[in-house]
Amino acid sequence: MSDAVIVIVLLLVAAAATGAVLVRDPARQALVLSVLGLALAVLFTVLQAPDVALSQLAVGSALTPLLLLLSVRKIRRKRRPGEAGPPGRTGRQGRTG
């Protein structure tokens, strides 16, 4: 029975990791990363490593995605709609006439 549970959780981890790579939006990536951290915490619990599972749950499922979401929010807030890049830059760099 435990082998079947391990295989199921490993498939869940593989699916979550693949999802984290394939998602393009940074906010959604953070959420998928949180699901991946939760799946890894379940895997560590199944493998009888509860201390590692608790650490993974705290850091991988909560803290890291939260920091990523806050970073994305701050970056999006600084950039105004219609602003393409840093001020003072044009599309034609170093060319004249």
C-alpha positions in Angstrom: 0.0 0.0 0.0 2.7 2.5 0.9 4.5 1.9 -2.4 1.3 2.9 -4.3 1.0 6.1 -2.1 4.6 7.0 -2.9 4.1 6.5 -6.6 0.9 8.7 -6.5 2.6 11.4 -4.6 5.6 11.3 -6.9 3.3 11.7 -9.9 1.7 14.7 -8.1 5.1 16.2 -7.5 6.1 15.7 -11.2 2.8 17.2 -12.4 3.2 20.3 -10.1 6.8 20.8 -11.1 5.9 20.6 -14.8 3.0 23.1 -14.2 5.4 25.5 -12.5 7.7 25.4 -15.5 4.9 25.8 -18.1 3.0 28.6 -16.5 4.0 32.0 -17.9 2.4 34.5 -15.5 4.7 35.1 -12.5 1.8 35.4 -10.0 0.4 32.0 -11.2 3.9 30.5 -11.1 4.1 31.4 -7.4 0.7 29.7 -6.7 1.8 26.6 -8.6 5.1 26.7 -6.7 3.0 26.7 -3.5 1.2 23.6 -4.7 4.5 22.0 -5.5 5.8 22.7 -2.0 2.7 21.2 -0.5 3.1 18.0 -2.6 6.7 17.8 -1.5 5.7 18.1 2.1 3.2 15.3 1.6 5.9 13.2 0.0 8.3 13.8 2.9 5.6 12.8 5.3 4.9 9.6 3.4 8.6 8.9 3.4 8.6 9.3 7.2 10.5 12.5 7.4 8.1 14.7 9.4 10.8 17.3 10.3 11.7 17.9 6.7 8.0 18.0 5.8 7.3 20.7 8.3 10.3 22.7 7.0 9.1 22.3 3.5 5.6 23.2 4.4 6.7 26.5 6.1 9.3 27.5 3.6 8.4 25.9 0.3 4.6 26.2 0.5 4.2 29.5 2.4 7.2 31.8 2.6 8.8 31.5 -0.8 5.6 31.9 -2.8 4.5 34.8 -0.6 7.8 36.6 -1.2 7.5 36.0 -4.9 3.9 37.4 -5.0 5.0 40.5 -3.0 7.9 41.0 -5.5 5.7 40.7 -8.5 3.2 43.1 -6.9 5.9 45.7 -6.2 7.3 45.4 -9.8 3.9 45.7 -11.4 3.0 48.7 -9.2 6.2 50.6 -10.2 5.6 50.1 -13.9 2.8 52.3 -15.2 0.5 51.2 -18.1 2.0 52.3 -21.4 5.5 52.5 -20.0 7.7 50.1 -22.1 11.0 50.3 -20.2 13.4 52.4 -18.3 13.0 56.2 -18.9 15.3 57.8 -21.4 15.7 54.9 -23.7 14.4 54.7 -27.2 14.1 51.9 -29.7 17.0 53.1 -31.7 20.2 53.0 -29.6 23.4 54.4 -31.0 22.1 55.1 -34.5 21.9 58.4 -36.2 20.0 59.5 -39.3 
